Amino acid sequence: MTKTFVSLLALTLSGTIAAPATAQSNPTVPTKDDAGNDIVVTASRSGDGTEVKNLPASVTLISNEDMQERQTRIVSDVLRDVPGVAVSRTGAIGGLTQIRIRGSEGNHVLVLIDGIKASDPYYGEYDFGTLIADEAAKVEVLRGQQSSLYGSDAIGGVIQYITLTGREAPGFSARAEGGSFGTFSGGARAAGFTDTFDYALSGSLYRTDGTPTARGGIRDIGSTSVGASGKVTWTPSDIFKITGVGRYSNTAADTNNSEIDPASPLFGYTVDRPGVRFVNEAFYGLTRAELALADGRWTSALTGQFADTTRRGYNAQGFDYGDKGRRYKGTFETSYRFGTERVVNRVTGAVDFEREEFQNTTPSSFAFQGRRSTDNWGFVGQYELTVDNAFSAGASIRRDENNRFADTTTWRAQAGYRLPFGLRVRGAYGTGVKNPGYFELYGYSDGRYIGNPNLRPEKSEGWEAGVDQDFAGGKATIGATYFDSQLEDEIYTAYPAPSFIATPSNRTTKSRQHGVEAFVSARPIPQIKFDLAYTYLHARENGLEEVRRPKHVASLNTTVFSTDQRFSGTLTVRYNGRNTDVAYTDPSYVPVRVSMQEFVLVNLNADYKLTNRISVFGRVENLFDERYEEVFSFATPGRAAYGGVRVRF
């Protein structure tokens, strides 16, 4: 035993390891390495890509091919195919869309877009209703507590949406389509690279006249969403490179309000409200400079980024409410790799500085009208180990020092081992934190909601254990993970008597979530592939079922290809189980719990290449015209058909 330990220690300390081929900045790491293995970047602060098969954490990679085969136009739709994820949208395309991972809240999920923290600083949450798909992109979903890497927000996990580089997807492409409900969608991308320069520019548009979102309503709720993205990388030498990212999004959408007259039989239900609409606009930017020394074993990167969000709401009389949020973030990361080809070590340190600001622009704020800001320093240490490409382990710790909330330390440890016959076992334990958002601290709502500046951060801890098995040389993979988490100091909305005015508070009881995630992914022959995902969730707070968290969620995607690969067709089936929601149908304004019915959505897609450069495609969404609601009293679209053409050069 001693000899074995000494031998392993000698290998660990040896300095002969070659530089990693994927040591690149976050926004430019490719989907696969040179050997064709799937890799992700979100699970490490080093900037390196990590092979999915060697990562002892629960992660799902949605590739650009997956998004194209499923004809993804709204990014949140494809997230329904990820284990552990639940999606809820308020009725129409463009409506508020929340993502919950493993029973956490929507604001417990950190969202990155090309490495940029994208959440609205005012609400403390990212609205996925504003994210339409680019022409070439991928999504990484990292589940479990990740605050030890990223700080606040990463309780349920991290979702990173990444546009492909010019080297990954060079050339020009354009797409145009139309269909039901007066819908038009289009996109274009131009990308390329030289020895020292890489660029990718893309733009997307989604416009629809929409459908009614009120039960029995007649007012169509339409929306227009525009997105534009640019990413450039300049590599003047083998040891230095600079990456720049810019992004713009704008969503202008109609919406409806609830009936507020207690004498109305529809009190608390969504009703047609002509003139009610909103506009969400956001600018994002990032610049990253990376230096590699010691033959690539030591890399350091300096990053600056910003997010600027504006929300404006209108009613029939004009401007009704609004807010502005800004985030400025600077990061220094340094990572050193040592060992041998058999034993690879990676040590990373990072320092984050983040300032968030908000301004309330509502003409008649009830509780607060003005500006506030919060500063946070985060100090990160991470260690990662891989032995014989079979055993992998890692640990990370982070200290956050905040000028508004109590300083916090979070950590995570994980390990996994792959047996020679393809079976891998893995486990992890971690902690997380979520700071209150400005809306919770200083929010308002026509005199019925008062913010609480004395709120404490929410804290989470949890563990997971999983097993994966490869078959037929990687042609099929099956896996399952059990997870168990608990949340304390949960922020909830209280309605104290006698005023019953809503105000956020910290719970004294704990919220608990546990469940099972399972998946099957296979491509037994080149002409067929399928992906199956299933989640069982038991989420309770003080014995009560948590809202908008279905106990069962499942999806199946099956794609068939012709022998010459000119034709492909995809069948998508998504099941959302029974769950509960809250309804404000009581005249006291105190919410009541309501049951939400299960539903199944079926989509059918087809694509045919007329030539190597021109393709035609079509799809039917909600094939069987399912009538369902994801949020109480918000009706959703019925059957819809779309068709279009795509060109590539």
C-alpha positions in Angstrom: 0.0 0.0 0.0 2.8 2.4 0.9 4.7 1.6 -2.3 1.6 2.3 -4.3 1.0 5.6 -2.6 4.6 6.7 -3.1 4.5 5.7 -6.8 1.3 7.7 -7.3 2.8 10.7 -5.5 5.9 10.6 -7.8 3.7 10.5 -10.9 1.6 13.4 -9.5 4.6 15.6 -8.9 6.3 14.9 -12.2 6.5 17.9 -14.5 6.5 16.2 -17.9 2.8 16.7 -18.8 2.2 18.1 -22.2 0.1 21.3 -22.6 -3.6 20.7 -22.9 -4.9 21.1 -26.5 -8.1 22.8 -25.3 -6.7 25.4 -22.9 -8.8 28.2 -24.3 -10.9 31.1 -23.0 -14.5 30.2 -22.0 -16.3 31.6 -25.0 -14.1 29.8 -27.5 -13.7 26.2 -26.3 -15.1 23.9 -29.0 -17.8 21.2 -28.5 -15.3 18.3 -29.1 -11.6 17.8 -28.7 -9.2 16.6 -31.3 -10.1 13.0 -30.6 -13.8 13.6 -31.1 -14.7 13.5 -27.4 -17.5 15.7 -26.1 -16.1 18.5 -23.8 -17.6 21.2 -21.7 -16.1 24.3 -20.2 -18.6 25.4 -17.6 -17.5 22.9 -14.9 -14.0 24.4 -14.4 -12.7 27.9 -13.8 -9.4 27.0 -15.6 -10.6 27.9 -19.1 -9.9 24.3 -20.2 -12.4 22.0 -21.8 -13.2 19.0 -19.7 -14.2 15.7 -21.3 -17.8 14.9 -20.3 -16.9 11.3 -19.7 -14.3 12.3 -17.2 -16.4 14.9 -15.3 -17.6 13.6 -11.9 -20.6 15.9 -12.0 -24.0 15.9 -13.7 -23.8 17.7 -17.0 -25.7 17.7 -20.2 -24.4 19.0 -23.5 -26.9 20.0 -26.2 -24.9 20.3 -29.3 -25.5 22.5 -32.3 -26.6 19.3 -34.3 -29.2 18.6 -31.6 -30.6 22.1 -31.9 -30.7 22.0 -35.6 -32.4 18.5 -35.8 -35.1 19.7 -33.3 -35.4 23.0 -35.2 -35.0 24.9 -32.0 -36.1 28.6 -32.3 -36.7 29.3 -28.6 -33.8 28.1 -26.5 -36.0 27.3 -23.5 -37.8 24.6 -25.6 -34.7 22.5 -26.0 -34.0 22.7 -22.2 -37.1 20.6 -21.7 -35.0 17.7 -22.9 -32.5 18.0 -20.1 -32.7 15.7 -17.0 -33.6 17.6 -13.9 -35.0 20.7 -15.7 -38.5 22.0 -15.5 -39.7 24.9 -17.7 -42.7 27.2 -17.2 -43.8 30.0 -19.6 -46.6 32.4 -19.0 -48.6 31.5 -22.1 -47.3 33.0 -25.3 -43.9 33.1 -27.0 -42.0 36.0 -25.5 -43.7 35.6 -22.1 -41.8 35.3 -18.9 -40.0 31.9 -18.9 -38.5 30.4 -15.9 -36.1 27.4 -15.6 -35.9 25.3 -12.5 -33.2 22.7 -11.9 -33.7 19.9 -9.4 -36.6 21.7 -7.7 -34.7 24.9 -7.1 -36.3 28.3 -7.8 -35.9 30.1 -11.2 -33.5 32.6 -9.6 -31.4 29.8 -8.2 -30.0 29.0 -11.7 -27.0 30.9 -12.9 -27.2 31.7 -16.7 -24.1 32.5 -18.7 -24.2 33.6 -22.4 -20.7 33.2 -24.0 -19.2 33.5 -20.5 -21.3 36.6 -19.6 -23.5 36.5 -16.5 -26.8 37.3 -18.1 -29.4 37.6 -15.3 -31.4 40.8 -14.9 -29.7 42.6 -11.9 -33.0 44.0 -10.7 -35.0 40.8 -10.6 -31.9 38.6 -9.9 -33.1 36.1 -12.6 -32.7 35.5 -16.3 -35.9 35.5 -18.4 -35.5 32.8 -21.0 -38.4 34.2 -22.9 -35.9 36.7 -24.3 -33.4 34.2 -25.7 -34.0 33.1 -29.3 -31.6 30.6 -30.9 -28.7 31.6 -33.0 -27.8 29.8 -36.2 -24.9 27.9 -34.6 -24.8 27.4 -30.9 -24.6 24.9 -28.1 -25.9 24.6 -24.5 -24.1 23.3 -21.4 -26.2 22.4 -18.4 -24.3 21.8 -15.1 -26.5 20.5 -12.3 -26.0 20.7 -8.6 -24.6 23.4 -6.3 -21.9 25.3 -8.1 -21.5 28.5 -5.9 -17.9 27.4 -5.1 -17.1 28.3 -8.7 -19.5 31.1 -9.5 -20.9 32.5 -6.3 -24.5 33.7 -5.9 -27.3 32.2 -8.0 -25.7 28.8 -8.7 -27.8 26.8 -6.2 -29.6 24.5 -8.7 -26.9 24.7 -11.3 -25.4 26.6 -14.3 -26.7 26.9 -17.8 -24.3 28.3 -20.4 -25.4 29.2 -23.9 -22.4 29.4 -26.3 -22.3 30.6 -29.9 -19.9 28.6 -32.1 -16.6 30.2 -33.2 -15.7 30.8 -36.8 -13.3 27.8 -36.7 -16.1 25.5 -35.5 -18.7 26.6 -38.1 -17.2 28.7 -40.9 -19.1 30.1 -43.9 -22.3 32.0 -44.5 -25.7 30.6 -43.7 -29.2 32.1 -43.8 -32.7 30.8 -42.8 -36.2 32.0 -43.4 -39.5 30.4 -42.3 -43.1 31.2 -41.8 -46.2 29.5 -40.5 -49.1 29.5 -38.1 -50.3 32.5 -36.0 -48.7 35.0 -38.4 -45.2 33.8 -37.5 -42.0 34.7 -39.3 -38.6 33.6 -38.1 -35.2 34.1 -39.7 -31.5 34.1 -39.0 -28.2 34.7 -40.7 -24.6 34.0 -39.8 -21.2 34.9 -41.3 -18.1 33.3 -39.8 -14.5 32.4 -40.7 -10.9 32.2 -39.5 -7.3 32.6 -40.5 -4.1 31.6 -38.7 -4.5 34.4 -36.2 -8.1 35.7 -36.5 -11.4 34.0 -35.8 -14.8 35.7 -36.2 -18.5 34.9 -36.0 -21.4 37.3 -36.5 -25.1 36.2 -36.3 -28.5 37.7 -36.1 -32.0 36.2 -35.4 -35.6 37.3 -35.5 -38.8 35.7 -34.3 -42.1 37.5 -34.8 -45.6 36.2 -34.2 -49.1 37.5 -34.0 -49.6 35.0 -31.2 -52.7 33.4 -29.7 -55.0 34.3 -26.8 -53.5 33.6 -23.3 -56.6 34.2 -21.3 -59.0 31.3 -20.8 -61.8 32.0 -23.3 -60.0 35.2 -24.4 -60.0 36.6 -27.9 -57.0 38.9 -27.8 -54.0 37.5 -29.6 -50.8 38.0 -27.6 -48.0 38.6 -30.1 -44.3 39.3 -29.8 -41.2 40.3 -31.7 -37.8 39.2 -30.5 -34.5 40.2 -32.1 -31.0 39.0 -31.2 -27.6 39.8 -32.5 -24.2 38.4 -31.5 -20.6 38.9 -32.4 -17.5 37.0 -31.3 -13.9 37.6 -32.4 -10.6 36.1 -31.3 -7.1 37.5 -32.2 -4.1 35.2 -31.6 -1.0 37.2 -32.5 1.3 34.5 -31.0 1.3 31.0 -29.7 1.1 32.3 -26.1 -1.3 35.2 -26.2 -4.8 35.8 -27.5 -7.7 38.2 -27.0 -11.4 37.4 -27.3 -14.2 39.9 -27.6 -18.0 39.1 -27.3 -20.9 41.4 -27.9 -24.6 40.6 -27.7 -27.9 42.5 -28.1 -31.4 41.3 -27.4 -34.8 43.0 -27.6 -38.2 41.5 -26.9 -41.4 43.5 -27.4 -44.5 41.5 -26.5 -48.1 41.9 -25.6 -49.3 40.5 -22.4 -52.4 40.3 -20.2 -53.1 41.1 -16.5 -55.3 39.4 -14.0 -58.7 40.6 -13.0 -58.4 42.8 -9.9 -62.0 43.5 -9.1 -63.0 41.3 -6.1 -66.6 41.5 -7.2 -65.8 39.9 -10.6 -66.3 36.1 -11.0 -63.0 36.1 -12.8 -61.1 37.8 -10.0 -57.5 36.5 -10.0 -57.8 34.9 -13.4 -55.9 36.1 -16.5 -58.2 38.2 -18.7 -57.8 40.2 -21.9 -56.2 43.6 -21.3 -55.9 45.6 -24.5 -52.9 47.9 -24.5 -50.9 45.9 -21.9 -47.4 45.2 -23.2 -43.7 45.3 -22.3 -40.3 45.8 -23.8 -37.1 44.0 -22.5 -33.8 45.2 -23.9 -30.3 44.1 -23.0 -26.7 44.7 -24.1 -23.9 42.4 -23.1 -20.2 42.6 -23.6 -17.0 40.7 -22.7 -13.3 41.1 -23.4 -10.8 38.4 -22.3 -7.0 38.4 -22.7 -5.2 35.1 -22.1 -1.4 34.4 -21.7 0.1 30.9 -21.7 3.6 30.2 -20.3 5.7 27.2 -19.4 4.9 25.4 -22.6 1.2 26.0 -22.0 1.1 24.4 -18.5 0.5 27.8 -16.9 -2.3 30.0 -18.3 -3.6 33.3 -16.9 -6.6 35.3 -18.1 -8.0 38.7 -17.4 -11.7 39.3 -18.2 -14.0 42.3 -18.1 -17.7 42.0 -18.8 -20.9 44.0 -18.5 -24.7 43.5 -18.7 -27.1 46.4 -19.2 -30.8 45.5 -19.0 -33.9 47.7 -19.3 -37.5 46.7 -18.7 -40.5 48.9 -19.6 -44.1 48.0 -19.1 -47.2 49.8 -20.6 -50.9 49.7 -20.1 -53.7 51.3 -22.1 -52.9 54.7 -20.6 -49.2 54.6 -21.4 -46.0 53.9 -19.5 -46.8 51.9 -16.3 -43.6 50.6 -14.8 -39.9 50.1 -15.5 -36.4 49.5 -14.2 -32.8 49.4 -15.3 -30.1 47.1 -14.1 -26.4 47.1 -14.7 -23.6 44.7 -13.9 -19.9 45.2 -14.2 -17.6 42.3 -13.5 -13.8 41.8 -13.6 -12.0 38.5 -13.3 -8.5 37.2 -13.0 -7.9 33.5 -13.4 -4.7 31.6 -13.3 -4.3 27.8 -13.8 -1.3 25.5 -13.6 -1.1 21.9 -14.9 1.4 19.3 -13.8 1.9 15.6 -13.7 2.3 13.0 -16.5 0.3 11.6 -19.3 -1.2 9.1 -16.8 -1.7 11.5 -13.9 -3.0 15.0 -14.7 -3.3 17.7 -12.1 -4.8 21.2 -12.5 -4.7 23.9 -9.9 -6.7 27.1 -10.5 -7.1 30.3 -8.6 -9.5 33.1 -9.5 -10.6 36.5 -8.2 -13.9 38.1 -9.2 -15.1 41.6 -8.6 -18.7 42.4 -9.4 -20.8 45.5 -9.0 -24.6 45.4 -9.6 -26.7 48.5 -9.9 -30.4 49.2 -10.4 -32.6 52.2 -10.9 -36.4 52.1 -10.5 -38.0 54.1 -13.4 -41.7 53.5 -12.4 -43.5 56.9 -12.3 -45.3 56.1 -9.0 -43.3 53.6 -7.0 -45.1 52.5 -3.8 -42.1 51.6 -1.6 -38.8 52.9 -3.2 -37.8 55.0 -6.1 -34.1 55.5 -6.7 -30.8 53.7 -7.2 -28.9 51.1 -5.2 -25.7 49.2 -5.8 -23.9 46.2 -4.4 -20.2 45.2 -4.5 -18.9 41.7 -4.2 -15.4 40.2 -4.1 -15.1 36.5 -4.8 -11.9 34.4 -4.2 -11.8 30.9 -5.8 -9.5 27.9 -5.4 -10.0 24.7 -7.4 -8.1 21.5 -7.8 -8.8 18.8 -10.4 -7.2 15.4 -10.9 -7.4 12.7 -13.6 -5.6 9.3 -13.3 -5.2 6.9 -16.2 -8.2 8.6 -17.9 -10.4 6.6 -15.5 -10.3 8.2 -12.0 -11.2 11.8 -11.7 -11.7 14.0 -8.7 -11.9 17.7 -7.8 -12.6 20.2 -5.0 -13.3 23.9 -5.0 -13.8 26.5 -2.4 -14.9 30.1 -2.7 -15.1 33.1 -0.3 -17.5 35.9 -1.1 -17.1 39.3 0.6 -20.1 41.5 0.1 -20.8 45.1 1.2 -24.5 44.4 1.7 -24.9 40.8 2.9 -22.9 38.6 5.2 -19.7 37.1 3.8 -20.1 33.5 2.8 -17.8 30.5 2.1 -19.1 27.7 -0.2 -17.3 24.5 -1.3 -17.7 21.4 -3.4 -16.0 18.0 -3.7 -16.6 15.4 -6.3 -15.0 12.1 -7.6 -15.7 9.4 -10.2 -14.2 6.2 -11.5 -14.7 4.3 -14.8 -14.2 0.6 -14.8 -12.6 -1.2 -17.8 -16.0 -2.4 -19.1 -17.4 1.1 -19.4 -19.2 1.5 -16.1 -18.6 4.8 -14.3 -19.6 5.6 -10.7 -19.5 9.2 -9.4 -20.5 11.3 -6.5 -20.4 14.9 -5.3 -21.3 17.1 -2.3 -21.6 20.9 -2.4 -23.0 24.1 -1.0 -24.6 27.1 -2.6 -25.8 30.6 -1.9 -28.3 33.1 -3.5 -28.3 36.7 -2.5 -31.7 38.5 -2.5 -32.5 40.5 -5.6 -33.3 44.2 -5.7 -37.0 43.5 -6.4 -37.2 41.5 -3.1 -35.3 44.1 -1.2 -37.0 47.3 -2.6 -39.8 46.0 -4.9 -43.3 47.3 -5.2 -46.6 46.4 -6.9 -49.4 49.0 -6.7 -49.4 49.1 -3.0 -49.8 45.4 -2.5 -46.1 44.4 -2.2 -43.4 45.9 0.0 -39.8 44.9 -0.3 -37.7 43.9 2.7 -34.1 45.3 2.9 -33.3 43.0 5.9 -33.5 39.8 3.9 -30.7 37.3 4.4 -29.1 35.2 1.6 -30.6 31.8 0.9 -28.2 28.8 1.5 -28.2 25.3 0.1 -26.3 22.1 0.5 -26.7 18.8 -1.2 -25.2 15.6 -2.6 -25.6 13.3 -5.6 -24.5 9.8 -6.6 -24.6 8.6 -10.2 -23.8 5.7 -12.5 -23.2 5.7 -16.3 -22.7 2.7 -18.6 -21.3 2.8 -22.2 -22.3 0.1 -24.6 -21.0 -1.0 -28.0 -17.9 1.2 -27.9 -19.8 4.3 -27.1 -22.7 3.9 -29.5 -25.1 4.0 -26.5 -24.9 5.4 -23.0 -27.4 5.0 -20.1 -27.1 6.7 -16.8 -29.0 7.6 -13.6 -28.3 10.0 -10.7 -29.9 10.4 -7.3 -29.7 13.8 -5.8 -30.7 15.3 -2.4 -30.7 18.9 -1.4 -32.0 21.2 1.3 -32.5 25.0 1.3 -32.5 27.2 4.4 -33.5 30.8 4.9 -35.7 30.5 1.8 -37.1 33.8 0.6 -40.9 33.6 0.3 -43.8 36.1 0.2 -45.8 36.5 3.4 -49.2 38.1 3.8 -49.4 39.2 7.5 -52.8 40.3 8.9 -54.6 42.6 9.2 -53.3 44.4 6.0 -52.4 41.3 4.1 -49.9 43.4 2.1 -47.3 41.1 0.6 -43.8 41.2 1.8 -40.8 38.9 1.3 -39.3 37.1 4.4 -36.8 34.4 5.2 -38.4 31.0 6.2 -37.5 29.4 9.5 -38.2 25.9 8.1 -36.1 24.1 5.4 -37.0 23.3 1.9 -36.0 19.8 0.8 -35.7 18.3 -2.7 -34.6 14.8 -3.7 -35.1 12.8 -6.8 -33.7 10.7 -9.7 -32.5 11.8 -13.1 -32.1 9.2 -15.9 -31.1 9.3 -19.5 -30.4 7.1 -22.5 -28.5 8.3 -25.5 -27.8 6.0 -28.5 -26.8 6.0 -32.2 -26.7 2.2 -32.9 -26.4 2.8 -36.7 -25.7 6.0 -38.7 -29.3 6.2 -39.8 -30.9 6.6 -36.4 -30.3 8.3 -33.0 -32.4 8.8 -30.0 -32.2 10.6 -26.6 -34.4 9.9 -23.7 -34.5 11.9 -20.4 -36.6 11.4 -17.3 -36.8 13.1 -13.9 -38.5 12.2 -10.7 -38.7 15.0 -8.2 -40.0 15.2 -4.6 -39.8 18.9 -3.6 -41.4 19.9 -0.3 -41.4 23.0 2.0 -42.6 22.3 5.5 -44.6 19.3 4.1 -46.2 21.2 1.2 -45.5 20.5 -2.4 -43.4 23.3 -4.0 -45.2 25.0 -6.9 -44.3 24.7 -10.6 -42.2 21.6 -9.9 -43.7 18.5 -11.7 -43.1 15.2 -10.0 -42.5 13.6 -13.3 -40.9 15.1 -16.5 -39.7 13.2 -19.5 -38.8 13.7 -23.1 -37.9 11.5 -26.1 -36.1 12.7 -29.3 -35.7 10.3 -32.2 -34.0 11.3 -35.4 -33.8 9.2 -38.6 -31.5 9.9 -41.5 -31.5 8.6 -45.1 -28.5 6.6 -46.2 -27.1 9.5 -48.1 -27.8 11.9 -45.2 -29.8 14.2 -47.4 -33.1 13.7 -45.4 -33.6 13.8 -41.7 -36.7 13.6 -39.6 -37.1 14.1 -35.8 -40.0 13.1 -33.5 -40.0 14.9 -30.2 -42.3 13.9 -27.3 -42.3 15.9 -24.1 -44.2 15.0 -21.0 -44.9 17.4 -18.1 -46.5 15.8 -15.1 -49.1 17.0 -12.6 -47.9 19.9 -10.3 -49.3 22.8 -8.3 -49.4 26.5 -8.8 -50.6 29.5 -6.8 -53.7 31.6 -7.7 -54.8 34.9 -6.4 -58.5 34.2 -6.6 -59.2 35.0 -2.9 -60.4 38.6 -2.3 -57.9 38.9 0.6 -55.1 38.7 -2.1 -53.7 35.7 -0.1 -52.8 33.0 -2.7 -54.4 29.6 -2.8 -52.9 26.4 -4.2 -54.4 25.0 -7.4 -53.7 21.7 -9.2 -52.2 21.8 -12.7 -52.9 19.0 -15.1 -50.3 16.9 -16.9 -49.8 17.3 -20.6 -47.9 15.7 -23.5 -46.5 17.8 -26.4 -45.5 16.1 -29.7 -43.5 17.8 -32.4 -42.5 16.4 -35.8 -39.7 17.9 -37.9 -38.3 17.1 -41.3 -35.3 18.5 -43.3 -34.3 17.8 -46.9 -31.1 18.9 -48.7 -32.0 19.9 -52.3 -28.3 20.6 -52.9 -25.2 20.8 -50.8 -26.1 24.4 -50.2 -29.9 24.6 -50.1 -32.3 22.8 -47.7 -36.0 22.9 -47.2 -37.6 22.1 -43.8 -40.8 22.0 -42.0 -42.3 21.1 -38.6 -45.5 20.7 -36.7 -45.6 21.7 -33.1 -48.1 20.4 -30.6 -49.1 17.8 -33.2 -52.2 16.6 -31.3 -53.4 20.1 -30.4 -53.0 19.5 -26.6 -54.8 22.1 -24.5 -52.7 22.8 -21.4 -51.4 25.5 -19.0 -47.9 25.8 -17.6 -48.9 28.8 -15.3 -52.3 29.1 -13.7 -55.0 30.6 -16.1 -52.5 31.3 -18.9 -53.7 29.5 -22.1 -51.0 28.2 -24.5 -50.8 27.8 -28.3 -52.5 24.9 -30.1 -51.3 23.0 -33.1 -49.0 25.0 -35.4 -47.1 24.3 -38.7 -44.0 26.0 -40.1 -41.9 25.7 -43.2 -38.9 27.4 -44.6 -35.6 27.3 -46.5 -31.9 27.4 -45.5 -28.9 28.3 -47.6 -25.2 27.7 -46.7 -22.0 28.9 -48.5 
